[in-house]
Amino acid sequence: MDKTELQKLQAFLRQSFGNEDLKVALDPRNTEQAAVHLGERAIATVSVDDEDGDRSFAFEMKIPVGREVIQEYLRRLFENEELKVVGRMKKTDSVELNNGPDFLGVVSADDARGSSYTLQMAILDFDLEDF
């Protein structure tokens, strides 16, 4: 990832989550991965996905709470009351995360007990064109 991509990813994530305090910085040990920080705290990673010939990015964030409080946890974390967790048709093992009417990603259980979850977002190259 280069500096321009990092800046575009940061702007995209700030808009997506409604929080201007998000920062994206390159992982010095791996130039194909960046850390996403909220204040001083690292909360997620973004990695490059070039497998299909198109450049895209995979956002991944661990959520250390149970399903019943995911929405409240994310709203408090990002200081954004517009974040909403909604069920997925015909899927019981995951939910969607939206910011208002906009789809952000899928939250899936890490284990059968549902004690922790992972938010995954695909960020395509054209998603970054306006940034």
C-alpha positions in Angstrom: 0.0 0.0 0.0 1.2 3.4 -0.8 0.6 6.7 1.0 -2.2 7.8 -1.4 -4.1 4.5 -0.8 -3.7 4.9 2.9 -5.1 8.4 2.8 -8.0 7.3 0.7 -8.7 4.3 2.9 -8.6 6.6 6.0 -11.1 9.0 4.4 -13.3 6.2 3.3 -13.4 4.6 6.7 -14.0 7.9 8.4 -17.0 8.5 6.3 -18.2 4.9 6.5 -18.2 4.8 10.3 -18.9 8.5 10.8 -15.9 9.1 13.0 -13.1 11.6 12.0 -10.7 10.1 14.7 -10.0 7.0 12.6 -6.4 6.8 11.4 -4.9 4.3 8.9 -1.2 3.6 9.1 1.0 1.1 7.3 2.2 -1.9 9.2 6.0 -1.5 9.1 6.5 -5.3 9.0 4.1 -5.9 6.2 3.6 -3.4 3.4 0.4 -5.2 2.2 -1.4 -4.5 5.5 -2.4 -1.4 7.5 -3.6 -0.9 11.1 -6.7 1.1 11.8 -6.5 3.2 14.9 -9.2 5.0 16.9 -7.2 7.4 19.1 -4.3 5.4 20.4 -6.0 2.1 20.1 -5.5 -0.3 17.2 -9.0 -1.7 16.4 -8.7 -3.3 13.0 -6.6 -4.2 10.0 -6.8 -3.6 6.3 -5.1 -5.8 3.9 -4.6 -5.8 0.1 -6.5 -8.3 -1.9 -5.2 -8.7 -5.5 -6.2 -12.3 -6.1 -8.8 -11.6 -8.8 -6.7 -9.1 -10.7 -8.5 -6.1 -9.3 -7.1 -4.2 -6.4 -9.3 -4.3 -3.4 -8.9 -4.2 0.4 -10.2 -6.4 3.2 -11.1 -4.6 6.5 -11.3 -6.9 9.5 -12.2 -6.0 13.1 -12.6 -8.3 16.1 -15.6 -7.5 18.3 -15.1 -8.8 21.8 -18.8 -8.9 22.8 -21.8 -11.2 22.4 -24.5 -10.7 19.7 -27.0 -9.0 21.9 -24.7 -6.0 22.5 -22.8 -5.7 19.2 -24.8 -2.7 18.0 -24.4 -0.8 21.3 -20.7 -1.6 21.4 -20.1 -0.3 17.9 -22.2 2.8 18.4 -20.2 3.7 21.6 -16.9 2.8 20.0 -17.4 5.0 16.9 -19.6 7.5 18.6 -22.2 7.1 15.9 -25.9 6.4 16.7 -26.6 5.7 13.0 -24.8 2.3 13.1 -27.3 -0.5 13.0 -27.0 -4.3 13.2 -29.7 -6.1 11.1 -30.4 -9.7 10.4 -29.6 -11.3 7.1 -32.3 -13.2 5.1 -31.9 -16.9 5.4 -28.6 -16.5 7.4 -28.5 -17.1 11.1 -24.8 -17.2 11.7 -24.1 -13.5 10.8 -25.7 -10.1 10.7 -25.1 -7.0 8.6 -23.8 -3.7 9.8 -25.2 -0.5 8.3 -24.6 3.2 8.7 -28.1 4.5 8.3 -29.2 3.0 4.9 -25.7 2.2 3.8 -24.4 -1.4 4.0 -20.9 -1.5 5.6 -20.1 -5.2 6.1 -20.9 -8.6 7.7 -20.5 -9.5 11.3 -19.9 -13.2 11.8 -19.5 -15.3 15.0 -16.0 -16.5 15.8 -17.2 -19.5 17.8 -20.3 -21.5 18.3 -21.0 -19.9 21.7 -21.2 -16.4 20.0 -18.9 -14.8 22.6 -16.9 -12.8 20.0 -17.5 -11.7 16.5 -15.6 -10.3 13.5 -16.6 -7.5 11.2 -15.5 -7.9 7.6 -15.8 -5.2 4.9 -14.7 -5.5 1.3 -13.4 -2.2 0.0 -13.2 -2.1 -3.8 -10.9 0.2 -5.7 -13.9 2.2 -7.1 -15.1 2.8 -3.5 -12.0 5.0 -3.1 -12.4 7.0 -6.3 -14.1 10.0 -4.6 -11.5 10.3 -1.9 
